[in-house]
């Protein structure tokens, strides 16, 4: 896996078996500079060094994998974090999005190929959500959403469509003949209406709620 050559990685998991599986699946071409089983232990490692990718399982023992991601992002805002969930539920998937996880998978599928795909996407600067979790979240959104929708304007939907397709603000501004500040304003308004904390979460919510037509795999 050439993408991982010379990369420094760290794993935090409450289960030693998962740590062994992770290092086995990803391989030894990268540099594993540390592993931890608990939240405090992981934060101590992160205070000493910054990896290029952090693998986290939820829950930790002791502690919360989701809280670790939040605190890791506060410590190293640009650190990519890939979380593996023991429980597959819409509330946990939403919580992972709110924590700004860059990749979301189920830990029962560590050896099934999703982890490699997720690692490639996240290290490449993208976002990945395991298809089964994506479908679970989409079903939850469809059954629980307000029939009236979040009330996005036509322009806000156009901007979100381009966000989902991977466009950055200057590209969106050029394509829609708007200023960059106007694009930011539309995004802030859309985030507020959707209850989203950022671009990735807003994009996922927009697709799940049928607000944009692009397939969610564009995010992976």
Backbone bond lengths (Angstrom), bond angles and torsions (degrees), N, CA, C in turn:
res aa  C-N    CA-C-N  psi(-1)  N-CA   C-N-CA  omega(-1)  CA-C   N-CA-C  phi
1 X - - - 1.459 - - 1.523 108.07 -
2 X 1.325 117.49 89.15 1.450 122.30 -171.08 1.520 112.58 -61.02
3 X 1.320 117.27 -28.31 1.454 120.68 -179.24 1.523 111.37 -59.90
4 X 1.327 117.37 -26.98 1.454 121.74 -176.16 1.516 113.60 -94.04
5 X 1.312 117.63 -5.24 1.460 119.85 -177.54 1.517 110.37 -56.99
6 X 1.317 115.91 125.87 1.468 123.84 176.96 1.525 113.96 67.19
7 X 1.305 117.79 12.02 1.476 120.21 176.74 1.527 109.76 -80.90
8 X 1.333 115.76 145.60 1.461 119.55 176.34 1.529 108.74 -101.38
9 X 1.327 116.08 123.67 1.450 122.06 -174.90 1.531 110.21 -123.84
10 X 1.323 114.62 156.05 1.463 120.42 176.23 1.519 108.24 -138.03
11 X 1.319 116.98 146.41 1.458 121.12 178.52 1.521 109.62 -128.22
12 X 1.320 115.88 136.50 1.466 122.54 174.67 1.521 107.61 -124.38
13 X 1.318 116.33 115.86 1.464 121.03 -178.54 1.518 109.58 -149.66
14 X 1.323 114.98 140.57 1.456 120.30 177.93 1.512 113.40 -76.15
15 X 1.339 116.88 -3.72 1.466 120.35 -178.68 1.518 110.08 -125.19
16 X 1.308 115.55 119.70 1.449 121.30 -178.72 1.525 112.03 -59.87
17 X 1.335 116.71 -31.93 1.461 120.36 179.39 1.520 110.71 -61.92
18 X 1.335 116.45 -41.68 1.465 120.29 179.55 1.522 110.20 -64.63
19 X 1.335 116.80 -39.84 1.463 120.36 177.80 1.527 109.87 -59.52
20 X 1.333 116.10 -44.54 1.466 120.30 179.12 1.527 111.46 -63.87
21 X 1.337 116.35 -42.06 1.467 120.13 179.47 1.520 111.27 -64.50
22 X 1.323 116.41 -42.13 1.464 120.76 179.85 1.523 111.10 -60.25
23 X 1.304 116.05 -51.01 1.461 119.09 -178.36 1.533 110.95 -65.57
24 X 1.328 116.53 -30.86 1.454 119.89 178.26 1.516 112.65 -71.81
25 X 1.335 116.80 -42.33 1.465 121.53 -178.50 1.529 111.21 -69.97
26 X 1.331 116.18 -45.19 1.468 119.97 -177.94 1.520 111.10 -74.04
27 X 1.342 116.01 -33.56 1.458 119.47 176.19 1.510 113.36 96.54
28 X 1.327 115.64 -179.86 1.456 120.72 -173.33 1.528 113.29 -107.86
29 X 1.342 116.54 13.75 1.467 118.39 178.57 1.518 111.40 -77.02
30 X 1.322 116.67 -14.59 1.455 121.21 176.87 1.529 108.64 -100.27
31 X 1.309 115.70 176.28 1.452 121.11 -178.92 1.519 109.39 -105.42
32 X 1.316 116.99 110.22 1.468 121.34 176.49 1.522 106.93 -89.08
33 X 1.333 116.48 101.64 1.462 116.67 -173.94 1.513 113.23 -93.86
34 X 1.334 118.32 0.19 1.451 117.71 176.70 1.510 112.83 177.32
35 X 1.325 115.44 155.50 1.458 121.87 173.26 1.518 107.75 -141.41
36 X 1.320 115.51 152.76 1.461 121.16 -179.19 1.514 108.56 -145.85
37 X 1.323 116.83 152.90 1.463 120.60 178.48 1.514 112.27 -103.99
38 X 1.336 117.34 -19.08 1.456 120.97 -177.21 1.518 112.58 -123.88
39 X 1.320 116.02 163.36 1.461 122.26 -177.10 1.532 111.87 -62.76
40 X 1.334 117.61 -47.50 1.472 120.96 -177.55 1.522 111.62 -64.49
41 X 1.323 115.61 -41.61 1.459 120.29 179.34 1.530 110.79 -62.64
42 X 1.343 115.89 -41.10 1.465 120.28 179.69 1.523 111.08 -66.02
43 X 1.319 117.19 -41.38 1.469 120.76 179.48 1.517 111.24 -64.63
44 X 1.337 116.40 -35.10 1.453 119.42 176.97 1.527 110.70 -63.76
45 X 1.334 116.95 -42.58 1.461 120.56 177.10 1.527 111.10 -62.55
46 X 1.336 116.19 -42.06 1.463 120.73 -178.42 1.522 112.08 -68.22
47 X 1.329 117.39 -26.82 1.461 120.06 177.68 1.523 111.74 -72.87
48 X 1.327 115.82 -19.90 1.464 121.18 -178.85 1.522 112.45 -92.53
49 X 1.327 116.39 -37.28 1.461 120.73 -178.33 1.516 109.87 -147.42
50 X 1.334 116.57 155.22 1.461 121.29 176.55 1.520 109.76 -110.99
51 X 1.330 117.97 115.73 1.469 120.20 175.94 1.525 110.09 -75.15
52 X 1.305 116.62 171.62 1.461 121.02 175.57 1.527 111.72 -91.65
53 X 1.325 115.88 -11.10 1.461 120.97 175.04 1.523 108.49 -158.62
54 X 1.331 115.36 134.19 1.460 121.11 178.60 1.521 109.54 -113.44
55 X 1.340 116.66 120.61 1.461 122.58 172.07 1.530 107.54 -93.58
56 X 1.326 116.03 132.64 1.463 120.38 -179.53 1.525 109.02 -135.98
57 X 1.334 117.26 137.94 1.460 119.70 170.46 1.526 108.26 -105.31
58 X 1.304 115.80 154.38 1.469 121.15 177.07 1.522 108.21 -129.96
59 X 1.358 116.63 126.89 1.469 127.09 3.92 1.518 111.96 -84.53
60 X 1.351 114.48 169.90 1.458 121.31 170.91 1.523 108.18 -97.83
61 X 1.312 115.87 171.46 1.477 119.29 -179.62 1.529 109.17 -136.36
62 X 1.345 116.26 96.35 1.463 128.65 0.25 1.532 111.31 -90.38
63 X 1.324 114.94 163.22 1.453 120.23 173.75 1.516 113.81 113.51
64 X 1.318 113.96 -177.75 1.463 122.92 -176.57 1.519 110.32 -117.43
65 X 1.324 116.15 128.23 1.453 119.79 175.64 1.520 111.75 -65.29
66 X 1.325 116.40 -36.73 1.462 120.75 179.16 1.528 110.75 -64.54
67 X 1.328 116.79 -43.03 1.460 120.36 178.99 1.520 110.51 -67.17
68 X 1.335 116.75 -35.55 1.459 119.57 176.93 1.521 110.76 -61.28
69 X 1.332 117.00 -42.43 1.465 119.89 178.64 1.526 110.07 -62.06
70 X 1.332 116.76 -44.47 1.478 119.89 179.38 1.525 110.44 -58.02
71 X 1.320 116.52 -45.76 1.459 120.50 -176.76 1.527 111.33 -73.71
72 X 1.328 116.65 -33.53 1.462 120.14 176.36 1.525 110.70 -65.56
73 X 1.331 116.77 -40.19 1.461 120.99 178.56 1.532 110.85 -66.64
74 X 1.334 116.95 -33.59 1.464 120.33 177.15 1.530 110.32 -67.94
75 X 1.332 115.55 -36.15 1.456 121.53 -178.90 1.525 111.28 -77.20
76 X 1.329 115.73 -43.46 1.474 122.52 -179.34 1.527 108.18 -132.48
77 X 1.337 118.94 85.43 1.472 122.01 -173.91 1.521 115.58 -53.97
78 X 1.325 118.16 -30.18 1.466 121.04 -176.54 1.529 112.57 -93.36
79 X 1.329 117.83 4.01 1.467 120.62 -176.91 1.526 111.11 -72.35
80 X 1.340 119.25 119.87 1.465 120.80 175.60 1.533 109.80 -70.80
81 X 1.316 115.90 134.48 1.465 121.28 -178.81 1.527 109.61 -126.47
82 X 1.326 115.73 129.89 1.465 122.03 179.53 1.521 107.17 -117.82
83 X 1.327 116.46 118.64 1.462 120.29 -176.10 1.526 111.13 -105.50
84 X 1.323 115.50 142.30 1.462 123.36 176.34 1.518 107.87 -115.28
85 X 1.330 116.77 119.77 1.470 121.83 -175.31 1.525 110.95 -95.97
86 X 1.325 116.26 130.23 1.468 120.11 174.84 1.525 110.03 -72.34
87 X 1.327 116.25 -39.61 1.463 121.36 -179.39 1.522 109.18 -104.11
88 X 1.305 117.03 131.02 1.464 121.68 -179.24 1.523 109.28 -99.86
89 X 1.319 115.99 97.16 1.462 120.67 -178.25 1.527 109.30 -143.21
90 X 1.339 117.94 146.45 1.465 120.44 178.83 1.525 113.88 -55.05
91 X 1.357 119.81 -42.24 1.475 118.32 179.16 1.525 112.82 -59.59
92 X 1.334 117.58 -38.59 1.465 119.69 179.84 1.527 111.48 -71.22
93 X 1.315 116.98 -37.02 1.466 119.74 177.39 1.531 109.59 -64.19
94 X 1.333 116.42 -42.74 1.469 119.70 177.55 1.519 110.58 -62.95
95 X 1.333 116.67 -41.41 1.465 120.50 179.37 1.529 110.63 -62.61
96 X 1.331 116.82 -36.75 1.461 120.42 177.90 1.528 110.75 -66.26
97 X 1.317 116.91 -38.12 1.461 120.62 176.30 1.518 110.49 -65.44
98 X 1.329 116.37 -42.93 1.458 120.82 -179.89 1.525 111.69 -64.99
99 X 1.336 116.26 -30.35 1.471 120.59 177.99 1.527 111.52 -78.11
100 X 1.334 117.03 -3.39 1.471 124.31 179.13 1.528 112.44 69.13
101 X 1.339 115.62 38.27 1.466 119.63 172.86 1.525 108.71 -66.35
102 X 1.311 116.33 140.41 1.465 120.99 -179.57 1.525 112.19 -89.36
103 X 1.327 116.41 -18.80 1.449 121.98 176.55 1.517 109.16 -145.04
104 X 1.345 116.98 140.56 1.461 121.37 -178.06 1.526 108.35 -133.86
105 X 1.338 115.57 118.61 1.458 121.44 179.36 1.519 109.59 -134.98
106 X 1.323 116.18 167.28 1.462 121.90 172.79 1.519 107.63 -94.05
107 X 1.333 117.02 136.41 1.466 117.65 -174.83 1.523 112.80 -71.30
108 X 1.351 117.74 -17.18 1.466 118.77 178.71 1.523 111.68 -71.08
109 X 1.349 116.25 -11.78 1.458 118.84 -178.97 1.508 114.06 -106.63
110 X 1.343 116.94 22.34 1.466 120.73 -176.05 1.526 112.34 -53.69
111 X 1.317 117.28 -40.46 1.454 119.56 -176.79 1.518 114.98 -95.47
112 X 1.339 117.99 12.10 1.464 120.61 -173.20 1.526 114.18 -101.33
113 X 1.308 117.87 9.49 1.460 119.98 176.82 1.516 114.81 102.43
114 X 1.339 117.54 -23.47 1.461 119.34 -178.54 1.526 111.31 -64.45
115 X 1.320 116.62 -37.16 1.460 120.17 -177.31 1.524 111.38 -62.97
116 X 1.320 116.58 -42.43 1.465 120.19 179.13 1.524 110.30 -64.75
117 X 1.343 116.75 -44.48 1.466 120.73 178.68 1.519 111.04 -62.31
118 X 1.339 116.10 -42.59 1.462 121.28 180.00 1.520 110.67 -64.39
119 X 1.333 116.45 -42.84 1.464 120.91 -179.19 1.524 110.80 -62.76
120 X 1.323 115.85 -43.62 1.469 119.96 178.20 1.524 110.96 -60.47
121 X 1.338 116.00 -46.29 1.468 120.34 -177.78 1.521 111.47 -63.50
122 X 1.322 116.31 -46.50 1.463 120.59 -175.20 1.531 111.08 -68.91
123 X 1.335 117.16 -43.73 1.466 119.42 178.35 1.522 111.54 -67.40
124 X 1.331 116.68 -22.99 1.454 120.66 176.87 1.517 113.09 -84.16
125 X 1.335 116.42 4.69 1.459 120.69 178.07 1.511 114.46 90.71
126 X 1.341 117.06 9.08 1.455 120.44 -177.78 1.519 113.51 -103.72
127 X 1.314 114.85 -164.73 1.460 122.92 -179.47 1.521 107.88 -126.58
128 X 1.337 116.25 146.24 1.463 119.59 178.55 1.525 109.73 -139.88
129 X 1.330 114.81 134.50 1.457 120.42 170.64 1.524 107.70 -130.18
130 X 1.315 116.37 128.40 1.459 120.90 -179.65 1.537 109.42 -55.66
131 X 1.335 118.52 133.63 1.468 121.04 -175.09 1.527 114.56 -51.46
132 X 1.329 118.06 -40.24 1.470 119.86 -179.07 1.527 111.24 -64.81
133 X 1.320 117.17 -38.77 1.464 120.96 177.86 1.524 110.43 -70.22
134 X 1.324 115.77 -37.58 1.457 120.76 177.54 1.524 110.66 -61.00
135 X 1.345 116.33 -45.50 1.461 120.43 -179.74 1.525 111.15 -66.76
136 X 1.329 116.37 -37.30 1.463 121.35 177.72 1.523 110.56 -61.97
137 X 1.320 116.00 -44.15 1.462 120.64 179.57 1.526 110.96 -67.84
138 X 1.329 116.63 -40.57 1.467 120.51 179.66 1.526 111.15 -61.79
139 X 1.334 116.75 -42.81 1.463 120.87 178.93 1.515 110.47 -63.08
140 X 1.323 116.78 -41.84 1.457 121.14 179.01 1.520 111.02 -63.26
141 X 1.332 115.98 -41.97 1.470 120.21 179.13 1.519 111.16 -63.35
142 X 1.341 116.30 -40.67 1.466 119.56 -178.06 1.521 112.10 -67.46
143 X 1.335 116.42 -36.07 1.462 119.50 -176.37 1.520 113.14 -83.58
144 X 1.340 116.85 -19.23 1.462 118.65 -175.02 1.520 114.36 -111.72
145 X 1.340 116.70 -7.22 1.456 117.79 -173.77 1.520 112.39 -72.67
146 X 1.308 115.36 156.05 1.457 123.57 175.52 1.528 107.89 -71.90
147 X 1.351 118.08 125.05 1.471 119.65 -179.53 1.521 112.85 -54.99
148 X 1.346 116.31 -27.81 1.459 119.65 -179.45 1.527 111.66 -77.44
149 X 1.338 117.23 -12.61 1.455 121.09 -179.40 1.516 111.32 74.63
150 X 1.344 116.50 178.02 1.465 120.26 -177.10 1.522 113.78 -79.33
151 X 1.331 117.41 -3.91 1.465 119.78 177.30 1.514 114.10 78.04
152 X 1.341 117.02 34.40 1.456 119.95 177.84 1.527 110.66 -69.84
153 X 1.317 116.07 142.21 1.456 119.86 174.75 1.525 109.21 -74.68
154 X 1.327 116.00 164.97 1.465 119.97 179.35 1.523 110.97 -60.26
155 X 1.338 116.81 -40.30 1.465 120.42 179.86 1.533 111.08 -67.56
156 X 1.326 117.68 -38.44 1.462 120.98 177.76 1.523 110.91 -62.62
157 X 1.333 116.13 -39.23 1.470 119.91 177.29 1.524 110.96 -65.87
158 X 1.328 116.93 -39.87 1.468 120.20 178.28 1.525 110.93 -62.23
159 X 1.328 116.13 -42.15 1.462 120.38 179.18 1.525 110.22 -64.69
160 X 1.335 117.00 -44.49 1.465 120.38 179.91 1.521 111.89 -63.84
161 X 1.330 116.59 -37.24 1.469 120.37 178.14 1.528 110.04 -57.37
162 X 1.320 116.18 -41.13 1.460 120.47 -178.97 1.529 111.19 -74.89
163 X 1.328 117.22 -31.65 1.466 120.69 174.65 1.523 109.52 -61.90
164 X 1.338 116.15 -44.96 1.458 121.39 179.75 1.524 110.70 -61.03
165 X 1.317 116.51 -33.97 1.466 120.70 -179.04 1.529 112.51 -82.17
166 X 1.330 116.39 1.74 1.461 120.38 173.34 1.513 115.81 94.54
167 X 1.328 117.87 8.80 1.464 120.75 178.99 1.527 110.70 -74.57
168 X 1.326 116.52 142.33 1.455 122.16 173.20 1.527 108.97 -91.90
169 X 1.337 116.72 166.73 1.467 120.87 -172.93 1.533 114.20 -54.04
170 X 1.342 119.64 -45.54 1.478 118.37 179.20 1.534 112.57 -61.58
171 X 1.339 116.90 -37.50 1.465 120.54 178.53 1.533 110.61 -67.63
172 X 1.339 115.99 -40.47 1.472 120.00 178.22 1.518 109.49 -62.94
173 X 1.337 116.32 -44.02 1.466 121.02 -179.67 1.526 110.77 -59.34
174 X 1.330 115.98 -44.02 1.464 120.09 -179.35 1.521 110.94 -65.66
175 X 1.312 116.61 -43.19 1.467 120.73 -176.05 1.533 111.61 -67.39
176 X 1.341 116.17 -37.50 1.466 119.95 -176.85 1.526 112.99 -98.36
177 X 1.337 116.18 4.11 1.468 121.84 179.13 1.528 110.98 58.67
178 X 1.344 114.75 47.88 1.459 121.87 178.06 1.519 109.28 -123.58
179 X 1.315 116.15 166.61 1.458 119.19 172.11 1.523 108.78 -80.48
180 X 1.322 117.00 157.73 1.461 120.77 178.28 1.525 110.00 -61.79
181 X 1.315 117.38 -38.13 1.465 120.53 -179.91 1.529 111.23 -65.50
182 X 1.332 117.11 -35.41 1.463 120.22 176.99 1.524 110.44 -66.64
183 X 1.320 116.89 -39.28 1.469 120.64 175.96 1.526 109.84 -60.80
184 X 1.337 116.63 -45.97 1.467 120.32 178.65 1.525 110.59 -59.13
185 X 1.320 116.77 -40.15 1.464 121.27 -179.91 1.525 111.16 -63.71
186 X 1.347 116.73 -43.72 1.473 120.64 177.54 1.529 110.61 -63.07
187 X 1.324 116.83 -39.43 1.461 120.19 179.88 1.529 111.24 -67.22
188 X 1.319 117.22 -42.89 1.470 119.83 178.46 1.519 110.63 -59.55
189 X 1.327 116.07 -42.06 1.457 120.57 179.21 1.525 110.98 -65.67
190 X 1.341 117.06 -43.15 1.470 121.01 178.99 1.518 111.25 -64.24
191 X 1.346 116.92 -42.15 1.468 120.12 178.59 1.520 110.19 -58.64
192 X 1.326 115.79 -43.67 1.468 120.12 -178.12 1.525 110.98 -64.72
193 X 1.314 117.15 -43.93 1.460 120.79 -179.25 1.527 112.14 -66.57
194 X 1.334 116.32 -35.21 1.466 120.86 -179.26 1.527 112.29 -83.24
195 X 1.335 116.07 -17.92 1.460 118.95 -173.60 1.509 111.36 74.68
196 X 1.335 116.47 30.27 1.464 122.23 -177.36 1.522 110.18 -98.21
197 X 1.334 115.12 149.60 1.465 120.09 -178.65 1.522 112.87 -96.35
198 X 1.320 117.64 -8.27 1.456 119.53 -179.07 1.506 112.33 -175.03
199 X 1.339 116.83 -175.47 1.457 122.63 -173.42 1.522 112.61 -61.96
200 X 1.333 116.46 -48.22 1.462 119.60 -176.35 1.512 110.98 -61.86
201 X 1.333 116.25 -47.81 1.457 119.57 -179.08 1.527 110.69 -63.29
202 X 1.331 117.17 -42.52 1.462 120.57 179.55 1.523 111.14 -62.47
203 X 1.333 116.86 -41.26 1.467 120.90 179.75 1.522 110.95 -62.52
204 X 1.342 116.36 -46.65 1.459 120.06 179.68 1.520 110.82 -62.59
205 X 1.332 117.31 -45.09 1.465 121.14 -179.40 1.525 111.17 -64.02
206 X 1.324 116.52 -38.95 1.459 120.03 -179.33 1.517 111.35 -64.01
207 X 1.349 116.53 -41.70 1.462 119.85 178.99 1.525 110.22 -68.57
208 X 1.348 116.02 -45.39 1.465 120.07 -178.43 1.526 112.08 -60.10
209 X 1.326 116.62 -35.16 1.458 120.67 -177.64 1.526 112.72 -88.70
210 X 1.316 116.56 4.47 1.459 119.70 177.21 1.506 113.70 72.67
211 X 1.334 117.60 22.92 1.458 121.42 -177.82 1.517 111.83 -83.09
212 X 1.335 116.15 -24.73 1.457 121.34 175.95 1.515 107.76 -130.25
213 X 1.317 116.69 154.34 1.454 120.83 -170.81 1.510 113.56 -94.25
214 X 1.337 118.11 -13.19 1.448 119.69 -176.19 1.519 110.53 -67.88
215 X 1.346 116.50 142.36 1.461 120.69 -177.49 1.515 110.37 -72.10
216 X 1.320 116.64 141.99 1.449 121.27 -175.97 1.515 112.78 -62.33
217 X 1.328 118.94 -19.51 1.454 120.39 178.98 1.521 111.33 -63.49
218 X 1.361 117.31 -16.59 1.454 119.88 175.50 1.523 110.57 -61.47
219 X 1.346 116.51 -22.41 1.455 120.00 -178.73 1.511 112.05 -83.17
220 X 1.314 118.23 -12.22 1.451 120.00 -174.73 1.508 111.69 -97.35
